[in-house]
Amino acid sequence: MIASGRDCPVQAATRPVELRDRRFVQTASCCVDSTAYFSRGGAGHVGVGCHQVVQLENRMNMHHLMPSVSWLLSMGSLLLAAGHASGADISKFRRIEPQFIAALGDPTATSGNGAQSWGFWNQDPGPRACKLDHYPQLQASGVAPAQWKFDASDWWLEEHGLIMEKPTFPLPAGQYLVTGDREVTTVLTVHPKDKNGNQRWELADGVTLYDVTHLGCRSARYTPAKAATACSPANAPTKGFPVNPGAAMPAVNGCHKQDYTVLIVVGLPVTH
């Protein structure tokens, strides 16, 4: 995804990419083509740069923005890794436009509790986000050009210093084909709430939460530490972006910060 970053709305530009004998167009900032996961023979490529923004005037390139995430990955290798690591039966899933899960948990865990505190974006929030230096306009209107409402008491920031819409809570119960676009693709199962409101989650065949974490996607939630007016994007640092893959998001004066792990959803059950 390529964006100017000049105005509050981050306008996506199309970028054609070859996939087998046809072409598709990447428009989302997390350029994941879920078709590649389901291509015959595993051929094809996926480009990933979660929430990435390239300022045309600076001619920044993807390698500079995401030094540890390859712009093109071999889907044959990824499918091989997925089959070996998780044993996931991809035939039981249908491809979808990439969706995103904001997760909390021990990176080494293969299952756990608390999925009711996980959030869900049904589309990439990156292209719909606003730059920090456009916060005064967002504050004044209360609504981003992409038509999501800004909540001054609960706002989110991503790795390039963009204010993005918050995910919906909780993550619906069900199964998701998830990946960190590194080595493993597997099935995440989120169970319905029990009588105490707790939702269990589990990843197939011993895969850990870290295995399916997209390290380049950094997301943090900011809520007031004390006074409701004290936690503001106006206090956020303007330097230090993009945040390095796997690193913590910056602290903001007056705010309680919660970092979230990001998982990319590339498929849902065919019966969903």
C-alpha positions in Angstrom: 0.0 0.0 0.0 1.2 3.4 -0.9 -0.1 6.5 0.8 0.7 10.2 0.7 0.1 10.9 4.3 -0.5 14.5 3.5 -4.1 14.7 4.7 -5.9 13.0 7.5 -7.4 10.3 5.2 -4.6 8.0 4.1 -5.4 7.4 0.5 -4.4 4.0 -0.8 -2.8 3.7 -4.2 -3.1 0.5 -6.2 -0.1 -1.7 -6.7 -0.4 -4.6 -9.2 1.3 -7.8 -8.1 1.8 -11.0 -10.2 0.1 -14.1 -8.8 0.3 -17.2 -10.9 -1.4 -16.5 -14.3 -3.5 -13.6 -13.2 -3.1 -10.3 -11.4 -4.6 -8.8 -8.3 -4.4 -5.3 -6.9 -3.2 -4.5 -3.4 -5.0 -1.6 -1.7 -4.8 -2.4 2.0 -1.9 -1.3 4.1 -1.5 -4.9 5.3 -0.9 -6.2 1.8 -1.9 -9.8 2.4 -3.5 -11.7 -0.5 -5.4 -14.5 1.1 -5.9 -16.1 -2.3 -2.3 -17.1 -2.2 -3.0 -19.3 0.8 -5.5 -21.3 -1.2 -3.7 -21.3 -4.6 -3.2 -24.7 -6.2 0.3 -26.0 -5.5 1.0 -23.2 -3.1 2.4 -21.0 -5.8 2.0 -17.3 -5.5 3.3 -14.5 -3.3 2.1 -12.3 -0.5 3.3 -8.9 0.4 3.0 -7.8 4.0 3.6 -4.4 5.5 1.1 -4.1 8.3 -0.4 -0.6 8.5 2.5 0.7 6.4 2.5 4.2 5.0 4.9 5.3 2.4 5.2 9.0 2.0 5.6 9.6 -1.7 7.4 12.9 -1.3 10.1 11.1 0.7 10.1 8.1 -1.6 10.5 5.7 1.3 10.6 2.0 0.4 9.0 -1.0 2.0 12.3 -2.5 3.0 13.1 0.7 4.9 9.8 0.6 6.7 9.8 -3.1 7.5 13.4 -4.3 7.6 12.6 -7.6 9.2 9.5 -8.5 7.1 10.1 -9.5 3.4 7.9 -7.7 0.9 7.4 -10.8 -1.1 7.3 -14.2 0.6 7.1 -17.6 -1.0 3.6 -19.0 -0.4 4.8 -22.5 -1.3 7.2 -22.3 1.7 4.5 -20.8 3.9 2.0 -23.5 3.1 4.6 -26.1 3.7 5.4 -24.6 7.0 1.7 -24.4 7.8 1.1 -28.0 7.0 4.1 -29.1 9.0 3.5 -26.9 12.0 -0.2 -27.0 12.4 -1.7 -29.7 10.3 -4.5 -27.3 9.4 -6.9 -28.6 6.7 -7.1 -25.5 4.5 -9.8 -27.1 2.4 -12.2 -26.5 5.2 -11.6 -22.8 5.0 -12.6 -20.2 2.5 -10.4 -17.2 1.7 -11.3 -13.8 2.9 -9.9 -10.3 2.6 -7.5 -10.0 5.5 -8.9 -9.3 8.9 -7.0 -8.6 12.1 -7.2 -9.8 15.7 -5.8 -7.7 18.6 -4.8 -10.4 21.1 -3.4 -10.5 24.6 -1.6 -13.4 26.2 1.7 -15.2 26.9 3.6 -15.4 23.6 4.7 -18.9 24.5 1.2 -20.1 25.2 -0.7 -22.5 22.9 -4.0 -21.9 24.7 -5.4 -19.8 27.4 -8.3 -17.7 28.9 -9.4 -14.1 28.4 -10.3 -14.1 24.7 -13.2 -11.8 25.7 -10.6 -9.1 25.9 -9.4 -9.6 22.3 -10.5 -7.2 19.7 -11.3 -7.6 16.0 -10.9 -5.4 12.9 -12.9 -6.7 9.9 -10.8 -4.6 7.6 -7.3 -3.1 7.7 -7.4 0.0 10.0 -4.2 1.4 8.5 -5.5 3.1 5.4 -8.4 4.5 7.4 -6.1 6.1 10.0 -5.0 9.7 10.7 -1.5 11.1 11.3 -0.7 12.5 14.7 -0.1 15.9 13.3 -3.7 16.0 12.0 -5.1 15.2 15.5 -6.5 18.8 15.9 -8.8 18.2 13.0 -9.8 14.8 14.2 -10.5 16.2 17.7 -12.6 19.0 16.3 -14.8 16.9 14.2 -14.8 13.7 16.3 -15.1 11.7 13.1 -12.3 10.6 10.8 -12.7 11.0 7.0 -13.1 7.2 6.9 -16.2 7.7 9.0 -15.1 6.0 12.2 -15.7 7.9 15.5 -12.7 9.0 17.6 -13.0 8.2 21.3 -10.8 10.5 23.4 -11.0 8.2 26.4 -10.0 5.1 24.4 -7.8 5.6 21.4 -5.4 3.4 19.4 -2.0 4.0 17.8 -0.1 1.9 15.3 3.5 1.5 14.4 3.8 4.4 12.1 2.3 6.9 14.5 -1.2 6.8 13.0 -4.3 7.1 15.1 -6.5 4.3 14.1 -10.1 3.2 14.8 -10.4 0.9 17.7 -11.4 -2.7 17.1 -14.7 -4.2 18.1 -14.9 -6.2 21.3 -15.2 -9.1 22.0 -13.7 -11.3 19.3 -16.7 -13.5 18.2 -16.4 -17.2 19.1 -15.5 -19.5 16.2 -12.5 -20.7 14.2 -10.1 -18.5 12.3 -7.2 -19.4 9.9 -4.5 -17.1 11.3 -0.9 -16.3 10.4 2.0 -14.0 11.4 3.2 -14.2 7.8 6.5 -15.6 8.9 6.5 -19.4 9.1 3.2 -20.7 10.5 -0.4 -20.6 9.5 -2.9 -22.5 11.7 -6.4 -22.6 13.2 -7.3 -20.4 16.1 -10.4 -21.6 18.0 -12.2 -19.1 20.2 -14.8 -20.7 22.5 -18.1 -19.2 23.6 -18.2 -17.4 27.0 -18.6 -19.7 30.0 -20.9 -18.9 32.9 -18.3 -16.5 34.3 -17.9 -14.6 31.0 -14.5 -16.1 30.2 -13.6 -17.2 26.7 -11.0 -19.8 26.2 -8.8 -19.8 23.1 -6.5 -22.4 21.6 -4.1 -22.8 18.6 -3.9 -26.1 16.7 -1.1 -28.6 17.2 1.1 -26.8 19.7 1.5 -23.6 17.8 2.3 -20.6 20.1 0.8 -17.2 20.1 4.2 -15.8 19.1 4.3 -18.2 16.0 1.2 -16.4 14.5 2.1 -12.9 15.7 2.8 -10.4 12.9 5.9 -8.7 14.5 5.7 -5.7 12.2 2.1 -4.9 13.2 2.4 -2.9 16.4 -0.8 -1.7 18.1 -1.5 -0.1 21.4 -4.5 1.1 23.3 -4.4 4.3 25.3 -6.8 5.1 28.1 -6.6 7.8 30.8 -4.3 7.0 33.7 -6.2 9.5 35.9 -8.2 12.5 34.6 -10.3 11.9 31.4 -8.7 15.0 29.8 -5.1 14.0 30.5 -4.7 11.2 27.9 -4.5 12.8 24.5 -2.8 12.0 21.2 -1.5 15.6 21.4 1.0 14.3 24.1 2.2 11.4 21.9 5.8 11.5 20.7 6.2 12.5 17.1 9.6 10.8 16.7 10.6 7.1 16.9 8.3 5.9 14.2 8.1 3.4 12.7 8.3 1.3 15.8 10.7 -1.7 15.3 9.0 -5.1 14.7 8.3 -6.7 18.0 9.1 -3.6 20.0 6.7 -1.9 22.5 4.7 1.1 21.4 5.7 4.4 23.0 4.3 5.6 26.3 2.2 8.8 26.3 2.0 11.1 29.2 -1.2 10.8 31.2 -2.2 7.5 29.5 -2.3 3.9 30.5 -0.9 2.0 27.6 -1.7 -1.6 26.6 0.2 -3.2 23.8 -1.6 -5.8 21.7 -0.4 -8.6 19.6 -1.7 -8.6 16.0 -2.8 -11.8 14.2 -3.8 -11.8 10.5 -6.9 -13.7 9.6 -6.8 -15.1 6.1 -9.6 -17.6 6.2 -12.9 -18.6 7.8 -14.7 -21.9 7.8 -16.6 -22.7 4.7 -19.7 -23.0 6.8 -19.3 -19.6 8.4 
